[in-house]
């Protein structure tokens, strides 16, 4: 075993503690993180077991009866699955965790699992976004947590989210990961969350966790009544994307690469335009001039006319997209 003050085995001439020890520590953390992710994934691969399927089917039917006019069946089933595991039948998770603790050899992983006894539902608002974590505030208790980001997809401040959470294994205070689905809601549903908070504050019998457990279908029904259909985009953002895609389909051009960039731009920058077509027109010029689809024989003026917008409006969002795109490239 290499001592911290011994010469580093890599041959750099530095002491081990000043050279590769930190890399090894990072590697150990990565291994632990992968092990925890595997334990979570295995749970969802193996459960519910056959003996639990009847009860689970009954719960899905109950949720579907309340939500089928708003959400796709697959999403209802996914939401109901976590409700089943962590609210209706928590003994399933407890039994699985006990089995895993007997198998795990790595002390740090075992210590992390000891914190995993009680997954809890979290409904919050994003207040800050960093590279690896986002800061979220619980809408009912104002608790502030650091929630591990699941991807590099931009997340705008002010967006609301829903998930069940567990400690993330770093042993840092208030650092969590999402157990399964981390669901973000478009910003045009903010009033639903405000009203849900008012419902909670007008009663004194239930804690925040008890209230969320008892009002699960109510929460999702309120969102559905407000137009939520399971997507992460506002109606305006979805309109921008649809108009741009329709234009490119009409002109027999592929649009996947362009739309991915525009999606992130809309999601992260939250541009305030009066008309969807203004951003869509700017996006077409941006895609054309950045080689994101096969070039069209069309001028900027003709693009503007195709979308019935002024060239100045088109150019505003073309320039915004260019600035955004250059910023994302420089940050990689």
N, C-alpha and C positions, 0 to 999 in steps of 0.2 A: 504493500500500500504506500502510495506517495504521500509524504508529509507536506504540510502547507508551506514550510520553509525550504523544502528540497528543490533542487533544480527541476524545472518543468520537463517532463518526458518528451515534449514536442521539439526540444532542441533550441528554443529561443534564447536561452541563456538567462531568462528571468526565473524568479522563484515561482513555484507552482501557484501560490496564492495570488500572485500578480499577473498570472497568465491564464491557463486553461481551467483553473478551478471553477471560475464563474460559468464557463461554458458547460462544464459537467453538471453544475447545479441547475442550469437551464434545462439540460437534457433530462435530469431526474424529474423536474417539474412537468416536462412534456410527457414523460412516461406515465406519471401519476394522473395527469389530466386525461390521457388516452384511456387509462384503465377505468377511471370514473365514467367516461363517456361510454365505454364498452358495457359496464355494469348497467347503466341506464338503458342502453339500446337492447341488451339481452332481456331486460324486464318486459319491454314492449313487444319483443319477439315471442316471448313464452306465455304471456298472460293477456287476457283472462284464460284460465284453463276451462276444459270442457264442463266441469261441474259448476262453473260460474256463468256460463253462457246464457242460461235462461233469465237470470236476474239482470244481466247486462242488457239483454234484448228488451226486457220490460222497461228499463231505464231509458234506452234509446227511443222506444215507442212514446214514452211520456214526454221526452224532450221534443221529439219530432212532431207530436200532436200540437205543441205550443209554437214551434218555430218553422215548420215546413213551408209556410207561405213566404218566409223571408230568406232562408238559407238552404243551400244544397245539402242533400242527405249525408254526403261524405263529411262535410264540416260539422254537422250536428253530431254525427257519430264520434268524431274526433274530440269534440268538446265533452260529450257525455262520457267518453272513456276515462278522462282524468277525474271527472266528477265521481265516477264509479270507484276508481282506485283510491282516491284520497278523501272523499266525503262519505260515500255510501258504504264501502267495504275496505277501510284502511288496514284491516288485518291482512289483506293480500300483500300489500307493500311491506308491512312489518315482518311477515313470514319470509318474503323474498330477501329482505335486507339481512335477516338473521342467518339465512343460508350463505349469503355472500360473505358475511363477516367470518364465517368458519373457513372459507376458501382462501381469503386474501392473506398474502404473506407480507406484503410491503407495509411497514408500520405506519407510514404517512397516509396511505390509502385507507387503512383500517381506522385511523384517527378521523379521517374525513367522513367515513361511513357512519361513525358514531354520532355525527351531527345531523344525519339524514333521517331521523325518526319521524319527523312531522313536516312533509311537504305542505306548503300553504299557498292559497290563491292570492294573487297580487294584481290589483288594478291600479295603474298609476299614470302619471303624466311625465313625459321626458322633459328634463330641465337642463341637461347638458350632455354633449356627446363627445367622447374621446375615442382614441384608436381602438382600444380593447374593451372598454366599458362605456355604458351610458348611465347617467345619473337619473333616477326616476323617483318621483314623490307619490306615495300612496294617497289616493284621492280621499280616502275615508279617515286616515289617521295622521297624514302628513309625514309619515316615516320616510326617510331618505335612504335609498339603497344604491349600490353600484351593481348593475346587472351586466353580465358578460354579453358582449355582442356576438351574434351567431354568424354574421357575415359582414362583408365590407359595404353592403348596400347602405346608402345614406339614410339617416333617420333624422327628420327635422325636429328641433325643439318645439314643444307644444303638442306633439302627437301623443295620443293615449295608447296604452298597451294592456294586454291581459295575458297572464300565464300562471302556472304553479311554479314556485321557486324552492330551491335548496341551496345551502351554503356551497360555494364553488370549489372548495378544497384548498384555497390559498391560506385559510385561517386568518384572513384580514377581516376586521369588523365590517359588517354590513355588505359583504361581497357575496353575490349570489349568481346562480345560473338558472335558466329556464329548464324545467323538467322535461317538457315535450314541446308543444306548440307555443311559440311566442307570437302573439297576434297583435298587429298594429292597426289602428283605426284611422281613417281619413279625418282630417281636421274639421270637416263640416258636420261632425257628430258631437262637437264639444258640449252643446246644450244638453245632450243626453246624460253626459257624465255629471254636469252641474245639477241636473234634476235628481239623479241617483244619489248624490251626496246629500241633497235636501231631504230625501226620503229617509236616509240613515240618521240624519241629525234630528228628525222629528220623533224618533223613538229612543227609548233609554234601556230597553230590556236586553238587546243583543250586542255583543262585541262586534267589531268589524268583520272578523272571520266568520262568526255565526250569522251575521247579516248577509254576507256574500253567499254562504252555504244555503241559507233559507230562500234567497232571492235570485238564485242562479238563472232560472228561466225568465224571470221578470227582467233582469239585466239585458239579456239577449233580445227579448221581445221589444223592449223600449228602443233598442238600436234598430231592430227590423222595422218598427213603426216609423222610424225617422229616415228610412230609405237604405239602411245598411244591408248589403247583399253578400258580404264576405270578402270584398276586395280592399286593397290598401289605398286606392286612389279616390280622391273626391270626384264628384260628378263632372266638375270642370276639367280636372286632369285627364279623366277617362275620355272626355270629349276631344281634348287636344290630340291625344294619341290616335283616336279613331279617325279624326279628320285627316291627319297626316298619313295614316295607313291606307285610307280609302284613295287618296290622291296617288300614292305610289302603286297601289294595286291597279288602278285605272291605267297607269302608264307602264304596267308590266315591269316594275322594278322591285327587287327584294328590299326589305326594310329592317331586318332584324337588328343589324348593328346600329343603325341610326336610332331606332326606337328604344334600344337599351340605354343609350346616352340621354335621350330626351326624358325617359322615365326617371332616371337618376336626377336630372336637372330639375324636373318638376317636383320630385319628392323632397329634394334637399333645399332648393332655393325658394320654393313656394312663390313663383312670380305672380304678381298682381296685374292681370290683364283684363280688360273689359270684355274682349271677345276671344273665344277659343281659337278662332281661325288666325288671329294675329300671331300667336305663338307657333301654330302649325306651319304657317307660311315661312316664318323665320327659320323653323327647323328644316324645311325643304331646302332653302338656300344654304343653310349650314351643312346639310348632308351632301348636297351637290358639290360645294367648294372644298369639302374635306374628303371627297372620294369615298363616301360611305355607301354609295350605290352607283350603278352605271349612269354616266352623265346623260342629262336630258338636253335636247336642243331647245332651251328656253331661257329668256332673259329674266333679270330680277323684276322688271316691270311686268312681265307676263306672269310670273309666279304670283305677284301681288294681285293682279287682275283675276287670276284663277280662284283666289280665296276672297275676293271682294274686300281687300284691305288696302290701306295706303302703303307706299314703299317705305315711308318713315316708320310705320308700325312694324312692318316686316323686318326692317333693318335693326330696330331696337332689340328684338328678340334674337335675331341672327347674331348681333354683337354680344348679347348676354350669353348665348350658348357657346360662342367662341371663347369668351373669358372663362366660363365654367370648365369647358373642355381642356383648355390649356392648364388650368389649375389642377385638374385631376391627373393630368399626365405628369406634371412636375412633382406631385406628391407621391408618386409611385417609385 
